[in-house]
Amino acid sequence: MPKKPDTTQPAVSFEEAMQELEQLVARMEAGELPLEASVAAYQRGSELVKQCAAQLEKVERQVKILEGDMLKPFELDGAEDA
């Protein structure tokens, strides 16, 4: 069975994905896009969110391995007062 061609855009770095996502959200919030472009932007944004989440999960697994599965919650200064 022939393999379907990959029609998705190539994966980008986490930083690039976040920057593109921020730009998409800003344009959508500003109402700059017509309906069809908004739907396409939403779809692209969903893909970017999935990519970022997958990259974060991968990094978390790597940190757990490096820390011997003793990952501690991150605490901000003053967070304990909240």
Backbone bond lengths (Angstrom), bond angles and torsions (degrees), N, CA, C in turn:
res aa  C-N    CA-C-N  psi(-1)  N-CA   C-N-CA  omega(-1)  CA-C   N-CA-C  phi
1 M - - - 1.448 - - 1.527 108.22 -
2 P 1.341 117.67 126.92 1.460 119.06 -178.93 1.526 111.70 -68.24
3 K 1.304 114.00 146.10 1.458 120.75 -179.88 1.525 109.65 -77.96
4 K 1.342 116.03 137.14 1.463 120.12 178.28 1.516 109.10 -69.64
5 P 1.328 116.64 139.81 1.466 117.64 177.14 1.518 110.52 -67.03
6 D 1.305 115.38 144.34 1.462 121.38 179.74 1.520 108.48 -79.56
7 T 1.346 116.38 111.12 1.456 120.71 -177.72 1.521 112.00 -93.91
8 T 1.336 117.64 -5.81 1.463 119.74 179.23 1.514 109.54 -78.15
9 Q 1.310 115.39 158.13 1.453 120.45 178.01 1.523 108.76 -74.35
10 P 1.333 117.05 151.88 1.463 118.76 -179.77 1.525 111.22 -62.83
11 A 1.321 114.72 151.54 1.468 120.46 179.53 1.531 108.90 -63.36
12 V 1.301 114.46 142.59 1.462 120.87 178.67 1.520 108.08 -115.55
13 S 1.328 116.33 170.04 1.455 119.42 178.80 1.525 109.14 -66.64
14 F 1.317 116.04 161.98 1.457 121.36 179.35 1.527 110.47 -57.21
15 E 1.323 116.03 -45.94 1.461 120.97 -178.26 1.519 111.58 -63.40
16 E 1.339 116.87 -42.35 1.462 120.64 178.62 1.520 110.99 -64.97
17 A 1.326 116.08 -40.87 1.463 120.63 179.43 1.525 110.67 -63.81
18 M 1.316 117.12 -43.23 1.464 120.74 179.13 1.526 111.03 -64.28
19 Q 1.316 117.10 -41.36 1.460 120.80 179.72 1.534 110.07 -64.22
20 E 1.324 117.05 -44.94 1.466 120.19 178.82 1.524 110.58 -63.97
21 L 1.319 116.84 -40.78 1.458 121.23 178.82 1.531 110.86 -62.15
22 E 1.314 117.20 -43.85 1.463 121.07 178.12 1.528 111.02 -60.77
23 Q 1.329 116.57 -41.05 1.465 120.53 179.42 1.529 110.93 -65.91
24 L 1.335 116.56 -41.84 1.470 120.23 178.66 1.521 111.04 -62.12
25 V 1.320 116.41 -45.56 1.465 120.64 -179.56 1.521 110.32 -62.22
26 A 1.323 116.94 -43.76 1.467 120.55 -179.42 1.524 110.88 -61.27
27 R 1.324 116.99 -43.41 1.470 120.02 179.60 1.519 111.44 -66.70
28 M 1.323 116.72 -39.48 1.466 119.72 179.61 1.529 110.36 -68.00
29 E 1.329 117.02 -42.65 1.459 120.48 -179.83 1.526 111.86 -65.93
30 A 1.324 116.58 -31.79 1.463 120.97 -179.82 1.522 111.77 -77.82
31 G 1.332 117.12 -10.01 1.455 120.51 -179.80 1.519 113.06 72.31
32 E 1.324 116.82 26.98 1.464 121.71 -177.55 1.528 113.48 -79.48
33 L 1.327 117.25 -14.27 1.458 120.08 -171.99 1.523 112.10 -106.71
34 P 1.342 116.43 139.85 1.459 118.57 171.54 1.537 109.47 -69.68
35 L 1.306 116.64 169.40 1.463 121.95 -173.21 1.529 113.14 -53.89
36 E 1.328 117.41 -50.80 1.476 119.42 -177.62 1.526 111.39 -62.98
37 A 1.319 116.88 -39.14 1.466 119.94 178.46 1.523 110.29 -68.64
38 S 1.318 117.53 -33.90 1.464 120.91 177.31 1.524 110.94 -64.75
39 V 1.317 116.18 -41.48 1.466 120.16 178.35 1.525 109.82 -64.27
40 A 1.330 116.81 -43.22 1.469 120.52 178.62 1.533 110.35 -64.46
41 A 1.331 117.07 -39.76 1.463 120.87 178.96 1.524 110.35 -65.33
42 Y 1.334 116.37 -40.31 1.462 120.39 178.03 1.529 110.48 -62.65
43 Q 1.329 116.01 -43.08 1.471 120.15 179.23 1.529 110.22 -63.19
44 R 1.318 117.64 -44.61 1.467 121.18 178.72 1.525 110.02 -63.50
45 G 1.327 116.67 -41.62 1.454 120.73 177.92 1.515 111.81 -60.19
46 S 1.326 116.74 -40.55 1.471 120.59 177.58 1.521 111.03 -61.90
47 E 1.333 116.26 -41.63 1.464 120.27 177.95 1.527 110.54 -62.90
48 L 1.328 116.14 -42.14 1.466 120.21 -179.51 1.526 111.38 -65.09
49 V 1.335 116.78 -40.40 1.469 120.41 178.17 1.522 109.94 -61.72
50 K 1.328 117.24 -42.96 1.469 120.76 179.20 1.524 110.54 -63.16
51 Q 1.340 116.98 -42.36 1.465 120.51 178.77 1.525 110.89 -61.88
52 C 1.331 116.06 -45.46 1.469 119.97 -179.18 1.526 110.85 -63.53
53 A 1.330 116.46 -43.53 1.465 120.15 179.63 1.527 110.51 -61.94
54 A 1.320 116.88 -42.15 1.465 120.41 179.79 1.531 110.59 -64.69
55 Q 1.330 116.59 -40.81 1.464 120.03 179.29 1.521 110.60 -66.09
56 L 1.324 117.66 -40.13 1.467 120.68 178.36 1.528 111.18 -65.55
57 E 1.321 117.28 -41.21 1.468 120.38 177.78 1.523 111.01 -62.59
58 K 1.334 116.57 -40.18 1.460 120.89 178.90 1.527 110.61 -62.91
59 V 1.321 116.57 -44.73 1.469 120.75 179.74 1.526 110.12 -65.26
60 E 1.328 117.31 -40.24 1.465 120.09 178.54 1.528 110.78 -61.31
61 R 1.327 117.34 -41.80 1.477 120.19 177.09 1.523 110.72 -62.10
62 Q 1.341 116.17 -40.71 1.461 119.77 179.50 1.529 110.94 -64.51
63 V 1.324 117.10 -41.58 1.461 120.92 179.36 1.520 109.90 -64.66
64 K 1.331 117.38 -41.14 1.461 120.41 178.55 1.522 110.69 -60.52
65 I 1.316 116.31 -39.76 1.467 119.82 178.55 1.529 109.46 -65.56
66 L 1.330 116.17 -45.30 1.467 120.16 -179.05 1.523 112.04 -65.40
67 E 1.323 117.36 -33.48 1.460 121.64 -178.32 1.530 111.73 -93.05
68 G 1.312 117.98 7.65 1.453 120.83 178.64 1.521 112.38 67.18
69 D 1.335 116.11 37.63 1.464 123.28 179.25 1.527 112.13 59.55
70 M 1.322 116.93 30.50 1.460 121.59 178.45 1.522 109.40 -117.36
71 L 1.329 116.27 44.05 1.453 121.59 -179.25 1.517 109.56 -64.98
72 K 1.314 116.31 127.89 1.456 121.80 -179.42 1.520 109.29 -104.02
73 P 1.325 118.23 148.37 1.457 119.97 178.12 1.519 111.18 -63.45
74 F 1.308 115.83 144.16 1.456 122.02 178.64 1.514 108.81 -79.03
75 E 1.330 116.64 130.67 1.466 120.84 179.56 1.516 108.93 -119.91
76 L 1.323 115.59 128.08 1.463 120.77 175.28 1.514 109.14 -82.14
77 D 1.311 116.91 151.71 1.461 120.34 174.96 1.520 109.44 -59.01
78 G 1.306 117.43 127.95 1.448 121.77 179.30 1.508 114.04 83.60
79 A 1.342 117.88 -1.65 1.460 121.35 -178.47 1.523 111.37 -67.25
80 E 1.336 116.54 -28.29 1.453 119.51 -178.82 1.522 111.91 -70.82
81 D 1.354 117.76 -17.29 1.452 121.64 178.42 1.515 112.25 -79.56
82 A 1.336 116.65 -20.30 1.469 120.77 -175.67 1.508 112.47 -74.97
